[in-house]
Amino acid sequence: MDRASRQYIVELDVFHQLHCLNLLRLTVWGVDMYSNHDVDIPPHVDHCIESLRQAIMCSADVAPIVWSWEDNEHRLKGHTDTLHTCRDFDLIRQWALEHQAPSFDPSVYVSDPLRGE
């Protein structure tokens, strides 16, 4: 990246959240996605849980879940087939693909001229 351009590498949090959700899914199923990497899994899982907690609380989806009595089960049951108002994920993904960095190596330090580096 050109130092004079004063650009930053960013990631849209939605993709980080999907990564975290996938990490939790794989962890629940006992799949070690980092077996060939030097990653300490418990702190990574804790980080992902905290990231998803913040995303859920910030988004605060208030779509109603309707509860009704189920005669055959003799109990109340929540119906999670609620219609949600969503952002257009396909458009967000398309924008991200069009604006992605051509390559990214997280092991390379890039100085920050805005911080006097």
N, C-alpha and C positions, 0 to 999 in steps of 0.2 A: 504494500500500500504506500502511496506517495505521501511523505510527511507533510508536504506543502498543502495537500488537499484538506487537511484538518477534518477528516472523516473518521467516524467511529465504526467499529464492527458491533452490530446489535443483533439480537435474536428476539423475535416476537414471543412473548411469554406463552402464548397458546401452544407453541411447538415444544417448549420446555415442559409445560403441563402434560402434554401427551406423552412425552418421554417418561415423565415421572409415573404416570398412570401405567404405562407399559412395564416399567421397572417393578412397580408393586404387583402387577399381574404375574410377571415372571417369578417374582419372589414367592408369592402365594403358591404357585405351581412348582416351586423347587427348581427353577431353571436359573443357572448362574450365567448371566450374560457377560460377566466380567472375568471369567476364568483365566483369560489370557492377558489381563490388564492388572496394573497395580492400583486397584481401587478398594478402599475399605468400605464394604457394603453397608453395615449398620448405620454409619453416619450419613451415607448417601440416601438410604431409605428414609431416615429421619428428616433429612433435608427435603425430600420429595413430599413426605406427608405434610410438613409445614407449608411448603409451597402450594400444595393443593388446598390446604385449609384456608390459606389467605385468598386464593382464587375463588373458592366457594363463598367465603364471607363477603368478598368485594363484589362479586356478581350478584349475590343474594337473590337467586331465582325465587320469585314469589308466586309461581304458577301453583294453583290449588291442587292438592291431592284429595280427591273425594273418597270418603270412607262410607261403606254401606254394609249392611248385614248380609252375610252369605248363609242362606239356610242350610245348604249341604255341608258346610264346614262348621256351622254353629258358632260363628264369630264375626266380628267386624273385620273388613279387609280394605286396605288402601288400594285405590286404582291409580297406578302410575302411568296410565296412558294419556296423561294430560297433554294438551297442545301447548307447546312452548313458543315464545317469540324469540327467534334466534338471529344472529348475524349470519351473513352468507359466508360460510366457511370456505366454499370453493373459490369465491372472489379473494378472500384473505390469502388463501394458499397460492393462488395465481399471482397475486401482487408480490408475495414473498419470493416465489420462484423467479419472477422478473427482476427482483432487486437483490438477489443473493450474491454474496461475495464469490468471485471465481474460484478461490481456494482459501482454506482456513487451516492453519496449523496452530493449535492452542499452546504448543511448546515454544513458540517464537514470541518474545516480548516486543511489543510495539510501543515506543515512547509516546507520551501525550504532550504535544506542544502547548496545549491550553493550561497545563499544569507546570510549564517551564521545564519540561524534560527534553 
